[in-house]
Amino acid sequence: MSKKSFRQTVQWRAFITFLKMFFIIFFTSIMFLPFIWMICTVFKTSAEATGAHFWPKQETMDNLLMVLRLKKDPVTKLYLDLKVWKWIFNSVFVASFVTTLQVITSSLAAYAFSRIQWRHRDKVFLLYLATMMIPGMVLTIPMYQIMVSINLVNTYQGLIIPGAFTAFGTFMLRQFMLGIPLSYDEAAEIDGASHLQIYLDIILPLSKPGIITLAIFTFLGSYKNLLWPLIMVKSQHLRTVPIGLLSFEGQYGKQIELLLGATLICIVPLIIMFIFMQKRLVKGINLGGGVKG
């Protein structure tokens, strides 16, 4: 290859790299634009929030302080009737228990479907997997009737128990466990280990990336779930973040700067969680994509 051809090749590759980076930055900016607009609106005055200006002319922290009940509303001279911290606590509390239960039930079921040989195992798994095809809306009414019959409406248990089982989590962890060599199980069985010991001491540690990925997805889904808490929750002290924001919109809907301020505060836990767990999430997804069932 001549120097001229080599130079042209290098320039062409540099140009392609530049185009890739340009499109990545461009589309990333488009995705972040609503979030940036929300942050800007939070720091606007009430008059500016309904205007056409993107950036605030007069930055103010009053909206966040009022949402956090650290400052009174200058119009009514009263604190806003909001319980943002209670909403966040309820969402984190419910999401944590749902995540824990889903990891336990899914990993146990995945172990049974992947490591234990029993009659009609694969057929039962296909039936189990077929439940993923049923829309969640279809199961809402019978699930609610079950909660009514056992007196769990308007309770933490009623918010947690229906989300404790998932076919998706079982399928995902089963794929991870199928990638673990069976020789580990056989060696442990020769040493006299039971299925429970194999599950706890061998399979779970080796399935850690998949478990972390499932836990993140489950926590995020439970934290922002609207439909089931909307049906189950009747009392204010049980409101989760979506229900709290929905009631906030009905009460202070015209004050968009306050609504967005409450929204920003409520999504902070998710942002923090994603920042600290993104490497594990990407690793788990990459490993999961390379596992063959």
C-alpha positions, 0 to 999 in steps of 0.5 A: 500500500502506497503512502497516499493510499494509507493516508486516505484510508486513515482519513476515511476511518477518522471521518467514519469515527467522527460521524459515529461520535457525532450521531451518538452525541446528537441522539444522546442530547435528544434523549437528555433534552426532556430531563434537562428541561425538567431540571431547568423548570424546577429552578424557574419562578412560577411566572417563568415556568409557563413561559417559552424560555428554556433556561431560567432567567432567575434561578431559585431554590424555592420550588425544591424547598417548598416540595420538601416542606422546608419553606411555606408557599408564598401565596397561601403562607402554608406548607404544601400538603406533601409527603415526598419522603414517605412516598420514596420510603414506601416505594423503596420498601416495597421494591426492596421486598419485591426484589428480594422475593423475586430473586429467591423464587426465581433462582429456586425455580431456575435451579429446578428447571436447569440442574435437576432432572425430573419427568416432564421438566421441559414441558412444565417449563414451557407452560411456565414460560407461556404465562409471560404471554398473558397481559398483566392487565388480564390478571389484575382483577382476579389478583385483586379478588384474591387480595380482597378475600385474604384481607390484604387490600391497602396493606404493604403485603398486598403490594409486595406478594403479587410481585414476588413471582416472575416467569421472566426472572426464572427464564433469565436465571435458568439461562445463566445456570444452563451455562454452568458445567454440570461437572460442578454438581457431580463433584459436589454430589460425590462429596455428599452435598445436597441440592440445597448445598449445591444451590447455595454454595455453587450455583448462586455464586456463579449466577451472581451477574444474572442475579444482580441484573434481575435485581436491578430490573425488578427494583426499577420496575417495582419502584415506578409501578403505577397500576397495582398500587393505584388499585390497592392503596386507599390510605395516604400513608401507603402511597408510593411515588407514582401514586403520590405524584398522581395525587400531586398533579390533581392538587397542584397540577397548574404549578408545573414547577412544583410537580417537576420538583417533586418528580426530580426528588423522587427519581434521585434514588433511581439515578444513584442506583443506576450510577453505582450499578451500571457496570454490574448491569452491563456485565450481567447483560453481556454474560446473559447474551452469551449463554445458550440454553 
